[in-house]
Amino acid sequence: KTTDGFVVRLFCISFTKRRQEQVKSNCYARSAQIRKIRKKMVEIMTKEAGTVQLRELVKKLIPEVIGKEIEKQTQGIFPLKDTHIR
């Protein structure tokens, strides 16, 4: 919920990043890591959306500022790439 009273539904999608020397084409996170990543995603999205008005939120969504913040914060849990907010 934004500060000017709008209720906004945000959806986040992200993909795991392969290690530098990895040979396999896919890379999976464990279920405990996925739970931690989801919790951190929800925490960041609610913090970012709850402190601004709808106009500023749209300005944050266009250049993918929130997605980059999620990638940065979850780097310690599991490296992510292509994080997008819908």
All heavy atoms as an XYZ file, in Angstrom:
704
protein
N       0.846     -1.177      0.000
C       0.000      0.000      0.000
C       0.894      1.243      0.000
O       1.810      1.343      0.813
C      -0.903     -0.032      1.238
C      -1.944      1.034      1.238
C      -2.941      0.796      2.356
C      -4.013      1.853      2.255
N      -5.045      1.682      3.258
N       0.629      2.156     -0.917
C       1.445      3.352     -1.024
C       0.983      4.398     -0.014
O      -0.067      4.251      0.615
C       1.368      3.946     -2.444
O       0.010      4.263     -2.742
C       1.886      2.955     -3.475
N       1.748      5.476      0.127
C       1.414      6.496      1.117
C       0.169      7.290      0.733
O      -0.496      7.839      1.604
C       2.589      7.472      1.306
O       2.953      8.022      0.043
C       3.774      6.779      1.925
N      -0.159      7.349     -0.565
C      -1.358      8.079     -0.963
C      -2.588      7.175     -1.044
O      -3.616      7.570     -1.582
C      -1.134      8.838     -2.281
C      -0.554      7.966     -3.377
O      -0.238      6.792     -3.098
O      -0.417      8.456     -4.503
N      -2.510      5.945     -0.506
C      -3.683      5.109     -0.335
C      -3.945      4.069     -1.403
O      -4.917      3.325     -1.307
N      -3.109      3.967     -2.409
C      -3.315      2.965     -3.456
C      -2.775      1.617     -3.008
O      -1.691      1.534     -2.431
C      -2.612      3.378     -4.756
C      -3.294      4.500     -5.480
C      -2.855      5.805     -5.322
C      -4.371      4.260     -6.301
C      -3.479      6.850     -5.976
C      -5.001      5.284     -6.965
C      -4.565      6.584     -6.804
N      -3.533      0.564     -3.287
C      -3.074     -0.794     -3.016
C      -2.535     -1.357     -4.324
O      -3.272     -1.470     -5.305
C      -4.222     -1.668     -2.471
C      -3.746     -3.097     -2.259
C      -4.760     -1.090     -1.179
N      -1.255     -1.685     -4.331
C      -0.579     -2.127     -5.547
C      -0.128     -3.574     -5.350
O       0.442     -3.917     -4.313
C       0.644     -1.231     -5.848
C       1.319     -1.640     -7.132
C       0.232      0.222     -5.918
N      -0.401     -4.418     -6.340
C       0.089     -5.802     -6.309
C       1.370     -5.854     -7.119
O       1.384     -5.525     -8.296
C      -0.942     -6.751     -6.902
C      -2.184     -6.877     -6.035
C      -3.186     -7.784     -6.674
N      -2.691     -9.158     -6.676
C      -3.291    -10.153     -7.323
N      -4.369     -9.924     -8.028
N      -2.809    -11.360     -7.275
N       2.446     -6.292     -6.493
C       3.739     -6.405     -7.157
C       4.109     -7.882     -7.255
O       3.990     -8.625     -6.286
C       4.828     -5.662     -6.368
C       4.651     -4.162     -6.216
C       5.725     -3.608     -5.296
C       4.705     -3.483     -7.559
N       4.565     -8.293     -8.420
C       5.022     -9.658     -8.638
C       6.493     -9.605     -9.024
O       6.904     -8.762     -9.813
C       4.220    -10.329     -9.756
C       2.758    -10.454     -9.442
C       1.858     -9.480     -9.846
C       2.289    -11.537     -8.730
C       0.517     -9.587     -9.555
C       0.948    -11.649     -8.429
C       0.063    -10.671     -8.840
N       7.256    -10.513     -8.462
C       8.696    -10.518     -8.710
C       9.098    -11.863     -9.292
O       8.643    -12.911     -8.833
C       9.437    -10.263     -7.400
S      11.209    -10.152     -7.607
N       9.952    -11.816    -10.299
C      10.521    -13.040    -10.865
C      12.027    -12.848    -10.954
O      12.511    -11.764    -11.265
C       9.915    -13.388    -12.238
C      10.415    -14.735    -12.714
C      10.187    -12.304    -13.257
C       9.661    -15.293    -13.888
N      12.750    -13.909    -10.658
C      14.204    -13.847    -10.673
C      14.756    -15.220    -11.034
O      14.103    -16.237    -10.799
C      14.710    -13.428     -9.291
O      16.079    -13.193     -9.345
N      15.946    -15.235    -11.580
C      16.578    -16.481    -12.009
C      17.921    -16.637    -11.313
O      18.599    -15.649    -11.044
C      16.777    -16.493    -13.531
C      15.485    -16.367    -14.281
C      15.053    -15.140    -14.734
C      14.692    -17.467    -14.509
C      13.858    -15.006    -15.413
C      13.490    -17.358    -15.191
C      13.074    -16.122    -15.637
N      18.292    -17.895    -11.040
C      19.565    -18.147    -10.375
C      20.705    -17.996    -11.374
O      20.562    -18.321    -12.557
C      19.594    -19.558     -9.764
O      19.281    -20.510    -10.783
C      18.592    -19.673     -8.638
N      21.815    -17.507    -10.866
C      22.984    -17.270    -11.706
C      23.958    -18.435    -11.550
O      24.163    -18.946    -10.444
C      23.676    -15.972    -11.270
C      24.739    -15.492    -12.228
C      25.527    -14.341    -11.626
C      24.672    -13.110    -11.453
N      25.456    -11.962    -10.958
N      24.538    -18.846    -12.653
C      25.521    -19.925    -12.609
C      26.849    -19.408    -12.082
O      27.177    -18.235    -12.223
C      25.716    -20.503    -14.004
C      24.525    -21.264    -14.487
C      24.647    -21.784    -15.883
N      26.018    -21.949    -16.332
C      26.374    -22.168    -17.588
N      25.455    -22.239    -18.514
N      27.616    -22.309    -17.933
N      27.632    -20.312    -11.499
C      28.975    -19.955    -11.046
C      29.881    -19.755    -12.257
O      29.583    -20.211    -13.364
C      29.555    -21.059    -10.159
C      28.719    -21.362     -8.947
C      28.865    -20.291     -7.929
N      28.025    -20.572     -6.770
C      27.879    -19.741     -5.769
N      28.486    -18.577     -5.780
N      27.101    -20.043     -4.767
N      31.013    -19.106    -12.036
C      31.901    -18.773    -13.150
C      32.464    -20.015    -13.842
O      32.496    -20.099    -15.058
C      33.058    -17.914    -12.640
C      33.287    -16.708    -13.484
C      34.299    -15.776    -12.837
O      34.874    -16.078    -11.800
N      34.511    -14.646    -13.452
N      32.888    -21.001    -13.055
C      33.509    -22.198    -13.636
C      32.524    -23.342    -13.815
O      32.920    -24.467    -14.090
C      34.676    -22.647    -12.747
C      34.297    -23.135    -11.372
C      34.079    -22.015    -10.365
O      34.434    -20.863    -10.628
O      33.532    -22.321     -9.298
N      31.234    -23.058    -13.710
C      30.229    -24.117    -13.785
C      30.064    -24.636    -15.211
O      30.037    -23.864    -16.169
C      28.882    -23.589    -13.272
C      27.824    -24.640    -13.215
C      26.581    -24.116    -12.521
O      26.671    -23.210    -11.720
N      25.449    -24.705    -12.826
N      29.944    -25.964    -15.337
C      29.804    -26.602    -16.639
C      28.338    -26.906    -16.943
O      27.891    -26.738    -18.079
C      30.645    -27.904    -16.691
C      30.489    -28.607    -18.025
C      32.108    -27.588    -16.420
N      27.588    -27.318    -15.906
C      26.180    -27.651    -16.108
C      25.404    -26.422    -16.587
O      25.715    -25.298    -16.231
C      25.557    -28.154    -14.797
C      25.935    -29.596    -14.500
C      25.523    -30.061    -13.125
C      24.112    -29.736    -12.763
N      23.700    -30.395    -11.510
N      24.364    -26.672    -17.386
C      23.622    -25.554    -17.962
C      22.591    -24.976    -16.999
O      22.131    -23.857    -17.185
C      22.921    -25.997    -19.243
O      21.994    -27.020    -18.951
N      22.208    -25.735    -15.956
C      21.205    -25.229    -15.028
C      21.793    -25.097    -13.630
O      22.815    -25.688    -13.309
C      19.976    -26.128    -15.007
C      20.326    -27.583    -14.862
O      21.420    -27.914    -14.469
N      19.395    -28.449    -15.187
N      21.129    -24.311    -12.807
C      21.602    -24.054    -11.457
C      20.391    -23.865    -10.562
O      19.586    -22.958    -10.798
C      22.475    -22.799    -11.466
S      23.175    -22.429     -9.889
N      20.238    -24.707     -9.543
C      19.057    -24.668     -8.689
C      19.435    -24.264     -7.275
O      20.464    -24.680     -6.755
C      18.377    -26.043     -8.642
C      17.893    -26.520     -9.986
C      18.511    -27.573    -10.636
C      16.818    -25.898    -10.600
C      18.066    -28.010    -11.872
C      16.365    -26.321    -11.835
C      16.992    -27.378    -12.455
O      16.551    -27.799    -13.682
N      18.563    -23.483     -6.651
C      18.727    -23.145     -5.242
C      17.962    -24.168     -4.403
O      16.969    -24.728     -4.851
C      18.190    -21.740     -4.978
N      18.444    -24.394     -3.186
C      17.746    -25.310     -2.288
C      16.473    -24.647     -1.771
O      16.323    -23.435     -1.816
C      18.656    -25.684     -1.121
C      19.866    -26.470     -1.560
C      20.565    -27.042     -0.334
N      21.750    -27.762     -0.723
C      22.981    -27.265     -0.646
N      23.177    -26.050     -0.185
N      24.018    -27.975     -1.034
N      15.556    -25.445     -1.254
C      14.252    -24.913     -0.825
C      14.398    -23.925      0.332
O      13.653    -22.945      0.408
C      13.307    -26.048     -0.445
O      13.857    -26.811      0.607
N      15.344    -24.149      1.231
C      15.565    -23.203      2.333
C      16.080    -21.871      1.789
O      15.678    -20.799      2.270
C      16.557    -23.781      3.334
N      16.941    -21.934      0.776
C      17.440    -20.702      0.153
C      16.313    -19.969     -0.566
O      16.224    -18.739     -0.511
C      18.559    -21.028     -0.833
C      19.818    -21.529     -0.168
C      20.822    -22.074     -1.172
O      20.439    -22.674     -2.181
N      22.092    -21.887     -0.885
N      15.429    -20.717     -1.214
C      14.297    -20.116     -1.927
C      13.384    -19.400     -0.938
O      12.924    -18.283     -1.201
C      13.531    -21.196     -2.722
C      14.399    -21.720     -3.858
C      12.215    -20.661     -3.255
C      13.845    -22.939     -4.549
N      13.129    -20.011      0.223
C      12.295    -19.371      1.239
C      12.919    -18.071      1.728
O      12.223    -17.063      1.894
C      12.062    -20.321      2.421
C      11.046    -21.412      2.128
C      10.567    -22.075      3.410
N      11.653    -22.652      4.192
C      12.086    -23.904      4.085
N      11.532    -24.718      3.211
N      13.066    -24.352      4.849
N      14.236    -18.086      1.957
C      14.928    -16.866      2.405
C      14.878    -15.783      1.330
O      14.670    -14.606      1.631
C      16.380    -17.173      2.749
C      16.559    -17.943      4.023
C      18.029    -18.225      4.277
C      18.226    -19.113      5.483
N      19.631    -19.515      5.658
N      15.063    -16.175      0.072
C      15.032    -15.215     -1.033
C      13.643    -14.608     -1.163
O      13.500    -13.388     -1.312
C      15.474    -15.891     -2.351
C      16.971    -16.186     -2.319
C      15.133    -15.028     -3.551
C      17.455    -17.055     -3.455
N      12.599    -15.430     -1.081
C      11.224    -14.922     -1.172
C      10.911    -13.959     -0.038
O      10.283    -12.919     -0.241
C      10.228    -16.077     -1.140
C      10.090    -16.758     -2.461
C       8.826    -17.603     -2.486
N       8.824    -18.414     -3.698
C       8.714    -19.728     -3.718
N       8.586    -20.400     -2.590
N       8.725    -20.388     -4.856
N      11.353    -14.308      1.173
C      11.117    -13.445      2.327
C      11.789    -12.092      2.129
O      11.199    -11.043      2.397
C      11.641    -14.131      3.587
C      11.326    -13.413      4.861
C      11.801    -14.207      6.054
C      11.513    -13.457      7.335
N      12.035    -14.164      8.503
N      13.016    -12.111      1.630
C      13.755    -10.876      1.391
C      13.099    -10.063      0.275
O      13.011     -8.837      0.361
C      15.214    -11.208      1.038
C      16.118    -10.031      0.893
C      16.300     -9.286      2.186
C      17.325     -9.931      3.057
N      17.683     -9.086      4.219
N      12.596    -10.736     -0.773
C      11.906    -10.046     -1.869
C      10.675     -9.307     -1.359
O      10.474     -8.134     -1.668
C      11.477    -11.048     -2.947
C      12.533    -11.503     -3.876
S      11.817    -12.694     -5.016
C      13.180    -12.997     -6.099
N       9.849     -9.996     -0.570
C       8.622     -9.394     -0.044
C       8.967     -8.228      0.870
O       8.341     -7.161      0.813
C       7.776    -10.458      0.704
C       6.643     -9.825      1.459
C       7.258    -11.488     -0.277
N       9.995     -8.406      1.692
C      10.421     -7.350      2.612
C      10.853     -6.096      1.847
O      10.431     -4.979      2.182
C      11.577     -7.897      3.461
C      12.181     -6.948      4.439
C      13.391     -7.583      5.112
O      13.263     -8.712      5.629
O      14.458     -6.960      5.114
N      11.650     -6.264      0.815
C      12.140     -5.124      0.035
C      11.005     -4.458     -0.727
O      10.895     -3.228     -0.757
C      13.272     -5.571     -0.923
C      14.517     -5.961     -0.125
C      13.613     -4.472     -1.916
C      15.594     -6.637     -0.938
N      10.119     -5.257     -1.343
C       9.021     -4.680     -2.120
C       8.050     -3.901     -1.231
O       7.619     -2.807     -1.599
C       8.280     -5.771     -2.897
C       9.064     -6.300     -4.066
S       8.125     -7.348     -5.180
C       7.735     -8.742     -4.160
N       7.715     -4.428     -0.052
C       6.811     -3.705      0.832
C       7.461     -2.439      1.375
O       6.790     -1.409      1.513
C       6.340     -4.582      2.007
O       7.482     -5.142      2.643
C       5.423     -5.670      1.550
N       8.770     -2.501      1.651
C       9.464     -1.306      2.142
C       9.507     -0.227      1.069
O       9.227      0.940      1.332
C      10.885     -1.678      2.578
C      11.684     -0.515      3.151
C      13.114     -0.913      3.422
C      13.778     -1.132      2.089
N      15.173     -0.982      1.977
N       9.839     -0.615     -0.160
C       9.950      0.357     -1.250
C       8.588      0.938     -1.625
O       8.473      2.123     -1.903
C      10.581     -0.301     -2.488
C      12.025     -0.717     -2.320
C      12.994      0.449     -2.352
O      12.645      1.508     -2.896
O      14.097      0.289     -1.813
N       7.550      0.115     -1.632
C       6.223      0.592     -2.040
C       5.518      1.344     -0.924
O       4.726      2.247     -1.191
C       5.366     -0.575     -2.495
N       5.800      1.006      0.319
C       5.093      1.609      1.435
C       5.581      2.979      1.834
O       4.925      3.666      2.609
N       6.723      3.396      1.332
C       7.291      4.675      1.765
C       7.125      5.788      0.735
O       7.534      6.910      1.009
C       8.788      4.511      2.076
O       9.449      3.995      0.921
C       9.004      3.558      3.239
N       6.557      5.487     -0.434
C       6.442      6.498     -1.488
C       5.009      6.548     -2.014
O       4.204      5.676     -1.740
C       7.408      6.206     -2.663
C       8.847      6.325     -2.238
C       7.143      4.843     -3.257
N       4.729      7.592     -2.794
C       3.445      7.693     -3.465
C       3.495      6.884     -4.753
O       4.557      6.432     -5.181
C       3.125      9.150     -3.769
C       2.862      9.970     -2.530
C       2.439     11.380     -2.847
O       2.501     11.803     -4.003
N       2.024     12.114     -1.826
N       2.335      6.707     -5.385
C       2.235      5.877     -6.587
C       3.106      6.417     -7.715
O       3.755      5.660     -8.429
C       0.774      5.780     -7.032
C       0.502      4.855     -8.206
C       0.795      3.418     -7.832
C      -0.928      4.981     -8.668
N       3.170      7.736     -7.849
C       3.958      8.350     -8.919
C       5.449      8.016     -8.777
O       6.111      7.638     -9.739
C       3.758      9.866     -8.888
C       4.413     10.611    -10.014
C       4.131     12.088     -9.906
N       2.696     12.365     -9.880
C       2.007     12.785    -10.939
N       2.628     12.971    -12.081
N       0.723     13.019    -10.850
N       5.973      8.105     -7.548
C       7.386      7.773     -7.329
C       7.638      6.270     -7.473
O       8.712      5.855     -7.896
C       7.849      8.238     -5.947
C       8.103      9.726     -5.847
C       6.852     10.516     -5.517
O       6.060     10.046     -4.682
O       6.656     11.584     -6.122
N       6.640      5.452     -7.103
C       6.784      4.002     -7.246
C       6.919      3.622     -8.716
O       7.752      2.779     -9.072
C       5.594      3.282     -6.612
C       5.616      1.757     -6.683
C       6.806      1.208     -5.920
C       4.331      1.181     -6.144
N       6.131      4.246     -9.579
C       6.227      3.971    -11.014
C       7.590      4.412    -11.535
O       8.202      3.723    -12.354
C       5.080      4.680    -11.772
C       5.280      4.585    -13.271
C       3.749      4.068    -11.391
N       8.104      5.524    -11.025
C       9.441      5.981    -11.432
C      10.526      5.005    -10.998
O      11.561      4.900    -11.652
C       9.726      7.370    -10.852
C       8.938      8.473    -11.534
C       9.246      9.816    -10.928
C       8.402     10.899    -11.572
N       8.560     12.197    -10.905
N      10.306      4.295     -9.881
C      11.262      3.279     -9.440
C      11.134      2.002    -10.267
O      12.121      1.301    -10.480
C      11.036      2.933     -7.966
C      11.583      3.930     -6.993
C      11.384      3.425     -5.588
C      11.947      4.388     -4.579
N      11.814      3.870     -3.215
N       9.913      1.672    -10.697
C       9.697      0.425    -11.422
C      10.248      0.481    -12.843
O      10.703     -0.542    -13.365
C       8.195      0.091    -11.469
C       7.561     -0.322    -10.152
C       6.071     -0.495    -10.322
C       8.178     -1.595     -9.636
N      10.211      1.645    -13.477
C      10.636      1.733    -14.876
C      12.133      1.421    -15.042
O      12.493      0.596    -15.874
C      10.251      3.103    -15.469
C       8.732      3.177    -15.596
C      10.910      3.326    -16.827
C       8.196      4.539    -15.952
N      13.056      2.019    -14.261
C      14.478      1.671    -14.459
C      14.934      0.431    -13.682
O      16.129      0.183    -13.565
C      15.209      2.913    -13.965
C      14.326      3.487    -12.943
C      12.918      3.162    -13.370
N      14.002     -0.352    -13.139
C      14.316     -1.602    -12.421
C      15.185     -1.376    -11.186
O      16.082     -2.171    -10.891
C      15.007     -2.608    -13.358
C      14.129     -3.124    -14.463
C      13.049     -4.058    -13.974
O      13.241     -4.718    -12.947
O      12.005     -4.103    -14.615
N      14.931     -0.300    -10.448
C      15.708      0.000     -9.243
C      15.447     -1.051     -8.164
O      16.385     -1.515     -7.504
C      15.352      1.416     -8.716
C      16.012      1.693     -7.386
C      15.749      2.459     -9.732
N      14.190     -1.458     -8.000
C      13.840     -2.434     -6.960
C      14.434     -3.800     -7.289
O      14.920     -4.512     -6.416
C      12.309     -2.509     -6.785
C      11.754     -1.138     -6.390
C      11.927     -3.543     -5.742
C      10.254     -1.056     -6.327
N      14.437     -4.175     -8.572
C      15.023     -5.453     -8.981
C      16.514     -5.519     -8.701
O      17.031     -6.535     -8.231
N      17.221     -4.430     -8.958
C      18.658     -4.382     -8.676
C      18.925     -4.448     -7.180
O      19.894     -5.081     -6.737
C      19.257     -3.110     -9.273
C      19.335     -3.129    -10.782
C      20.045     -1.887    -11.302
C      20.126     -1.887    -12.804
N      18.866     -1.545    -13.451
N      18.053     -3.817     -6.389
C      18.197     -3.859     -4.932
C      17.993     -5.281     -4.415
O      18.725     -5.734     -3.534
C      17.186     -2.907     -4.284
C      17.232     -2.867     -2.789
C      18.512     -2.279     -2.233
O      19.173     -1.483     -2.915
O      18.854     -2.637     -1.088
N      17.022     -6.001     -4.973
C      16.780     -7.392     -4.567
C      17.987     -8.253     -4.917
O      18.427     -9.079     -4.113
C      15.490     -7.931     -5.218
C      14.265     -7.269     -4.586
C      15.388     -9.447     -5.090
C      12.960     -7.585     -5.278
N      18.550     -8.073     -6.113
C      19.745     -8.837     -6.501
C      20.893     -8.578     -5.537
O      21.610     -9.500     -5.145
C      20.166     -8.464     -7.924
C      19.320     -9.075     -9.001
C      19.791     -8.706    -10.396
O      20.975     -8.361    -10.558
O      18.982     -8.757    -11.328
N      21.073     -7.310     -5.145
C      22.166     -6.948     -4.259
C      21.971     -7.548     -2.869
O      22.919     -8.072     -2.276
C      22.241     -5.422     -4.163
C      23.626     -4.914     -3.905
C      23.783     -3.407     -3.899
C      22.640     -2.610     -4.429
N      22.805     -1.167     -4.269
N      20.740     -7.488     -2.346
C      20.468     -7.964     -0.991
C      20.524     -9.488     -0.880
O      20.891    -10.012      0.165
C      19.084     -7.482     -0.535
C      18.964     -5.996     -0.359
C      19.625     -5.508      0.918
O      19.662     -6.221      1.908
N      20.137     -4.296      0.871
N      20.140    -10.201     -1.931
C      20.104    -11.664     -1.865
C      21.394    -12.319     -2.348
O      21.454    -13.535     -2.451
C      18.928    -12.217     -2.697
O      19.060    -11.781     -4.043
C      17.600    -11.763     -2.141
N      22.403    -11.543     -2.632
C      23.670    -12.087     -3.126
C      24.289    -13.059     -2.121
O      24.899    -14.049     -2.514
C      24.646    -10.933     -3.416
C      25.761    -11.282     -4.355
C      25.283    -11.530     -5.780
O      24.307    -10.962     -6.212
N      25.987    -12.363     -6.491
N      24.119    -12.790     -0.834
C      24.678    -13.665      0.193
C      23.947    -14.993      0.316
O      24.525    -15.986      0.751
N      22.677    -15.033     -0.057
C      21.902    -16.273      0.018
C      22.188    -17.126     -1.215
O      22.593    -18.275     -1.111
C      20.389    -15.965      0.110
C      20.098    -15.082      1.324
C      19.589    -17.250      0.178
C      18.720    -14.485      1.342
N      21.958    -16.549     -2.391
C      22.224    -17.237     -3.661
C      22.294    -16.169     -4.745
O      21.456    -15.277     -4.777
C      21.099    -18.238     -3.984
C      21.530    -19.335     -4.910
C      22.018    -20.525     -4.414
C      21.447    -19.174     -6.283
C      22.418    -21.542     -5.274
C      21.852    -20.180     -7.142
C      22.343    -21.369     -6.631
N      23.284    -16.220     -5.639
C      23.384    -15.185     -6.681
C      22.215    -15.260     -7.659
O      21.878    -16.323     -8.158
C      24.705    -15.495     -7.397
C      25.305    -16.655     -6.724
C      24.393    -17.150     -5.663
N      21.588    -14.107     -7.917
C      20.443    -14.034     -8.810
C      20.758    -13.138     -9.994
O      21.660    -12.303     -9.935
C      19.224    -13.464     -8.072
C      18.714    -14.234     -6.883
C      17.560    -13.486     -6.244
C      18.287    -15.615     -7.270
N      20.003    -13.339    -11.082
C      20.111    -12.477    -12.256
C      18.711    -12.247    -12.806
O      17.769    -12.935    -12.429
C      21.003    -13.117    -13.331
C      20.419    -14.402    -13.899
C      21.266    -14.957    -15.007
C      20.597    -16.208    -15.560
N      21.305    -16.782    -16.657
N      18.567    -11.284    -13.674
C      17.304    -10.998    -14.358
C      16.130    -10.887    -13.396
O      15.106    -11.540    -13.558
C      16.992    -12.053    -15.421
C      18.065    -12.137    -16.492
O      18.779    -11.138    -16.682
O      18.191    -13.192    -17.122
N      16.273    -10.061    -12.376
C      15.191     -9.850    -11.419
C      14.282     -8.754    -11.943
O      14.724     -7.643    -12.203
C      15.760     -9.465    -10.047
O      16.676    -10.473     -9.637
C      14.665     -9.343     -9.010
N      13.002     -9.075    -12.110
C      12.045     -8.123    -12.666
C      10.835     -8.032    -11.745
O      10.390     -9.027    -11.187
C      11.590     -8.556    -14.054
C      12.714     -8.654    -15.034
N      13.385     -7.564    -15.515
C      13.313     -9.725    -15.594
C      14.327     -7.945    -16.350
N      14.310     -9.277    -16.409
N      10.282     -6.830    -11.648
C       9.065     -6.583    -10.887
C       7.952     -6.314    -11.883
O       8.114     -5.500    -12.785
C       9.223     -5.361     -9.951
C      10.460     -5.490     -9.065
C       7.971     -5.172     -9.108
C      10.377     -6.545     -8.017
N       6.804     -6.983    -11.704
C       5.651     -6.763    -12.587
C       4.545     -6.139    -11.779
O       4.370     -6.416    -10.632
C       5.157     -8.089    -13.153
C       6.158     -8.746    -14.040
C       5.677    -10.051    -14.558
N       4.425     -9.878    -15.270
C       3.508    -10.816    -15.380
N       3.675    -11.980    -14.844
N       2.407    -10.603    -16.038
